[in-house]
Amino acid sequence: MKAVVIATSGDPQVLQVQEVENLEIGDDEVLIRYPGLECSGIIKAVGKVVVRWKVGDQVCSLLSGEGHAEKLAVPAGQVLPVPSGVSLKDAAGIPEVACTVWSTVLMMSRLSAGETFLVHGGSIGIGMFAIQRAKYQRARVFVIAVDVCINYKTEDIPAWVEETGGKGIFYCILTIISTEDGIAFYFLVHQIHYVNVILDNIGRAYFWGDIDSLNVDGRLFIIGFQGGTVAEANLLGLLARRLTVQVAGLRNRSLENKSVIVSEVEKNVWPIITGVQVFSIDGSNKGSPAHGKQ
């Protein structure tokens, strides 16, 4: 069968389509044809102890990031039916975001109706899914978005924030795009100084802004480190407001834990999905152009 293989480290051009040996499935796995980084396809074989699934079923699945091949062996507990009203192709884009949002925002952070929810990265897949699921939960949702771009070398940042009416608001550096040009993005989020749950994909650069923005019994869940991995914490501040800080992903969880998450997603998310709108990064059937743009 064909699979995308990383021949050596380097830029996206190192991704190569090669012929590899056909997969042998375990007793508790199913073999799915036509997977991708996120997987949907048709079951071609099932293991000896698999009960629910049968050959020919159209399914999608939570993976461990190894899906660039024509066929893929997947633990049966990580397989989901294609949601009603969603095409087989489009269904591939749902399991990863659905499982990430459900496990972090709902299962572990326990977002409830009437609470306030702040999402960083609201325009990416996880962010957009989190917004919709939180609104369905009847939470009040706020989304981080770039408001201004200023030169941090020439501007007095605290003075600028005061002049623009930003006293007491949450602001922090997202990233320095170019140290030569001195360009940095600043986020301004108004009137949400106390929130109940934050989903953060930035890490260090936002950590204290997140902590300062949380209400008593607030929960911060970090799922990414685009802004760094090392941050100091004054534990007294966390203690005084009984704050919870959690950091987790999906890939390194046990098969048993992933199966629990997938089961919860099918029960609580699948019934409310009515369709999917997909935006293509690149029309090419090759891996490297799209990977380069990402």
C-alpha positions as CSV (number, residue, x, y, z in Angstrom):
1,M,0.0,0.0,0.0
2,K,1.0,3.6,-0.4
3,A,1.9,5.8,2.6
4,V,3.5,9.2,3.2
5,V,6.9,8.6,4.7
6,I,9.4,11.1,6.3
7,A,12.7,10.1,4.7
8,T,14.8,12.5,6.7
9,S,14.3,15.7,8.8
10,G,13.9,18.9,6.9
11,D,11.3,21.1,5.2
12,P,7.9,19.8,3.9
13,Q,9.5,18.5,0.8
14,V,10.9,15.5,2.8
15,L,7.4,14.0,2.8
16,Q,7.4,11.3,0.2
17,V,4.7,8.9,-1.0
18,Q,6.2,5.3,-0.9
19,E,5.1,1.7,-1.1
20,V,5.1,0.1,2.3
21,E,4.1,-3.3,3.6
22,N,0.4,-4.0,4.2
23,L,-0.8,-3.7,7.9
24,E,-1.6,-6.6,10.1
25,I,-4.3,-5.7,12.6
26,G,-4.6,-6.8,16.2
27,D,-7.5,-8.7,17.7
28,D,-9.0,-5.5,19.0
29,E,-8.4,-3.3,16.0
30,V,-10.1,-2.5,12.7
31,L,-8.5,-1.8,9.3
32,I,-9.7,1.4,7.7
33,R,-9.1,2.3,4.1
34,Y,-8.5,5.9,3.0
35,P,-7.3,7.5,6.2
36,G,-5.4,10.8,6.6
37,L,-3.8,12.7,9.4
38,E,-7.3,12.7,10.8
39,C,-9.2,9.6,9.7
40,S,-12.4,8.6,7.9
41,G,-12.9,5.7,5.6
42,I,-14.4,2.2,5.1
43,I,-13.6,-0.7,7.3
44,K,-11.8,-3.5,5.3
45,A,-11.2,-5.9,8.2
46,V,-12.0,-6.4,11.9
47,G,-10.1,-8.1,14.7
48,K,-11.2,-11.3,16.4
49,V,-12.7,-9.6,19.5
50,V,-14.3,-6.6,17.8
51,V,-18.0,-6.8,18.2
52,R,-19.5,-3.4,17.2
53,W,-17.9,-2.8,13.8
54,K,-18.1,-4.9,10.6
55,V,-16.5,-4.8,7.1
56,G,-18.0,-2.1,5.0
57,D,-19.0,0.3,7.8
58,Q,-18.2,4.0,7.1
59,V,-16.4,5.4,10.1
60,C,-14.1,8.1,11.3
61,S,-11.5,7.8,14.1
62,L,-9.3,9.4,16.6
63,L,-5.7,8.7,15.7
64,S,-2.2,9.1,17.2
65,G,-1.0,11.2,14.3
66,E,0.1,8.4,11.9
67,G,-2.6,8.4,9.3
68,H,-0.9,9.4,6.0
69,A,-1.5,6.0,4.3
70,E,-4.0,4.2,2.2
71,K,-4.9,1.9,5.2
72,L,-4.7,2.2,8.9
73,A,-5.1,-0.2,11.9
74,V,-7.1,1.6,14.6
75,P,-8.1,0.4,18.1
76,A,-11.9,-0.3,17.9
77,G,-12.5,1.9,20.9
78,Q,-11.3,5.0,19.0
79,V,-13.7,4.5,16.1
80,L,-16.9,6.5,15.6
81,P,-19.7,6.3,13.1
82,V,-19.9,9.1,10.5
83,P,-22.2,11.7,11.9
84,S,-25.6,12.1,10.3
85,G,-25.6,14.6,7.5
86,V,-21.8,14.6,7.1
87,S,-20.0,13.1,4.1
88,L,-17.4,10.4,4.6
89,K,-14.6,12.8,3.4
90,D,-15.6,15.7,5.7
91,A,-16.0,13.4,8.7
92,A,-12.3,13.1,8.9
93,G,-12.0,16.6,10.3
94,I,-14.2,16.1,13.3
95,P,-12.8,13.5,15.8
96,E,-9.6,15.3,16.8
97,V,-11.2,18.6,17.5
98,A,-14.3,17.1,19.1
99,C,-12.3,14.8,21.4
100,T,-9.9,17.7,22.3
101,V,-12.7,20.1,23.2
102,W,-14.9,17.6,25.0
103,S,-12.0,16.2,27.1
104,T,-10.6,19.5,28.1
105,V,-13.5,22.0,28.3
106,L,-16.3,19.7,29.4
107,M,-14.9,16.5,31.0
108,M,-12.0,18.1,32.9
109,S,-12.9,21.8,33.2
110,R,-16.6,21.2,33.7
111,L,-17.9,24.2,31.8
112,S,-21.5,24.7,32.8
113,A,-24.5,26.7,31.6
114,G,-24.2,30.4,32.6
115,E,-20.5,30.4,33.0
116,T,-18.0,32.5,31.1
117,F,-15.6,30.8,28.6
118,L,-12.6,32.4,27.0
119,V,-11.1,30.8,23.9
120,H,-7.6,31.6,22.6
121,G,-7.2,30.8,18.9
122,G,-10.8,31.1,18.1
123,S,-10.3,31.0,14.3
124,I,-8.6,27.6,14.2
125,G,-10.4,24.2,14.1
126,I,-10.3,23.5,17.9
127,G,-11.2,27.1,18.7
128,M,-14.2,27.2,16.3
129,F,-15.5,23.8,17.6
130,A,-15.0,25.0,21.2
131,I,-17.1,28.1,20.5
132,Q,-20.0,26.1,19.1
133,R,-20.0,23.4,21.8
134,A,-19.8,26.0,24.6
135,K,-22.7,28.0,23.1
136,Y,-24.7,24.8,23.0
137,Q,-23.8,24.4,26.7
138,R,-25.4,27.9,27.2
139,A,-22.1,29.4,28.3
140,R,-21.1,33.0,27.6
141,V,-18.2,32.8,25.1
142,F,-15.4,35.3,24.4
143,V,-12.8,34.8,21.7
144,I,-9.3,36.2,21.5
145,A,-8.6,38.1,18.2
146,V,-5.9,40.5,17.1
147,D,-7.0,44.0,17.7
148,V,-3.9,46.1,16.9
149,C,-0.3,45.8,15.7
150,I,2.2,48.1,17.3
151,N,6.0,48.6,17.4
152,Y,7.1,47.5,20.8
153,K,10.5,49.2,20.4
154,T,9.1,52.7,19.9
155,E,5.8,52.6,21.7
156,D,5.4,52.9,25.5
157,I,3.1,49.9,25.9
158,P,1.6,50.6,29.3
159,A,1.0,54.3,28.4
160,W,-0.6,53.2,25.1
161,V,-2.9,50.8,26.8
162,E,-4.0,53.6,29.3
163,E,-4.5,56.1,26.6
164,T,-6.8,53.7,24.6
165,G,-9.0,53.0,27.6
166,G,-7.5,49.7,28.4
167,K,-6.9,50.0,32.1
168,G,-7.6,46.8,33.9
169,I,-8.1,44.8,30.8
170,F,-6.2,41.6,29.9
171,Y,-3.3,42.2,27.4
172,C,-0.1,40.4,26.6
173,I,2.4,39.8,23.8
174,L,1.3,37.0,21.4
175,T,4.5,36.7,19.5
176,I,7.3,38.8,18.0
177,I,6.9,38.4,14.2
178,S,10.2,40.2,13.3
179,T,12.8,41.4,15.8
180,E,14.4,43.5,13.1
181,D,11.2,45.4,12.3
182,G,10.1,45.4,16.0
183,I,6.7,44.1,15.2
184,A,4.6,42.5,18.0
185,F,0.9,41.7,18.3
186,Y,-1.0,42.7,21.4
187,F,-4.4,41.3,22.4
188,L,-7.0,43.5,24.0
189,V,-10.0,41.7,25.5
190,H,-12.5,44.1,27.1
191,Q,-14.9,43.6,30.0
192,I,-14.0,39.9,30.8
193,H,-11.6,40.4,33.7
194,Y,-13.2,37.4,35.5
195,V,-13.9,34.2,33.5
196,N,-14.7,30.7,34.7
197,V,-12.9,28.6,32.0
198,I,-10.0,29.4,29.6
199,L,-8.8,27.2,26.8
200,D,-5.3,28.3,25.9
201,N,-3.1,27.1,23.1
202,I,-0.2,29.6,23.7
203,G,1.3,28.7,27.1
204,R,3.9,30.9,28.7
205,A,3.2,34.2,26.9
206,Y,-0.4,34.1,28.1
207,F,0.0,32.4,31.4
208,W,-0.2,35.4,33.8
209,G,-2.9,37.1,31.7
210,D,-4.9,33.9,32.0
211,I,-4.4,33.6,35.7
212,D,-5.3,37.3,36.3
213,S,-8.5,36.8,34.2
214,L,-9.9,33.9,36.1
215,N,-12.6,34.2,38.7
216,V,-12.8,32.3,42.0
217,D,-12.8,28.5,41.2
218,G,-11.6,29.3,37.7
219,R,-10.1,26.7,35.4
220,L,-7.3,27.2,33.0
221,F,-6.6,24.4,30.5
222,I,-3.5,24.6,28.3
223,I,-3.3,22.5,25.2
224,G,-0.4,24.2,23.3
225,F,2.9,26.1,23.7
226,Q,3.2,28.5,20.8
227,G,4.3,31.2,23.3
228,G,6.7,29.0,25.3
229,T,6.8,26.3,27.9
230,V,8.4,27.8,31.0
231,A,6.5,30.2,33.3
232,E,6.8,31.2,36.9
233,A,3.8,31.1,39.2
234,N,2.9,32.8,42.4
235,L,1.0,30.0,44.1
236,L,-0.6,32.4,46.6
237,G,-2.6,33.9,43.8
238,L,-3.9,30.5,42.7
239,L,-4.6,29.5,46.3
240,A,-6.6,32.7,47.1
241,R,-9.0,32.1,44.3
242,R,-8.9,28.3,44.3
243,L,-7.7,28.2,40.7
244,T,-7.1,25.0,38.7
245,V,-4.4,24.8,36.0
246,Q,-4.3,21.7,33.8
247,V,-2.1,20.8,30.8
248,A,-2.9,17.9,28.6
249,G,-3.2,16.6,25.0
250,L,-4.7,13.6,23.3
251,R,-1.7,11.8,21.8
252,N,0.0,10.5,24.9
253,R,-3.2,9.2,26.7
254,S,-3.7,5.5,27.2
255,L,-5.9,3.5,24.8
256,E,-8.4,3.1,27.6
257,N,-8.6,6.8,28.3
258,K,-9.0,7.6,24.6
259,S,-11.8,5.1,24.4
260,V,-13.7,6.8,27.2
261,I,-13.3,10.2,25.5
262,V,-14.5,8.8,22.2
263,S,-17.5,7.2,23.9
264,E,-18.4,10.5,25.6
265,V,-18.1,12.4,22.4
266,E,-20.4,10.0,20.6
267,K,-23.0,10.4,23.3
268,N,-22.7,14.2,23.8
269,V,-21.4,15.7,20.6
270,W,-22.5,13.5,17.7
271,P,-26.2,14.0,18.2
272,I,-25.9,17.8,17.8
273,I,-23.7,17.8,14.7
274,T,-25.8,18.9,11.7
275,G,-23.2,19.4,9.1
276,V,-19.6,20.4,8.3
277,Q,-18.2,23.3,6.2
278,V,-14.7,22.5,5.0
279,F,-12.2,25.1,3.7
280,S,-9.3,23.7,1.6
281,I,-5.7,25.0,2.2
282,D,-4.4,23.6,-1.1
283,G,-6.2,21.8,-3.9
284,S,-3.1,19.6,-4.6
285,N,-3.1,15.9,-3.8
286,K,0.5,16.2,-2.7
287,G,1.4,16.6,1.0
288,S,4.2,19.2,0.8
289,P,2.4,22.4,-0.5
290,A,-0.3,22.3,2.1
291,H,2.1,21.4,4.9
292,G,4.3,24.3,3.8
293,K,1.4,26.8,4.1
294,Q,0.5,25.5,7.5
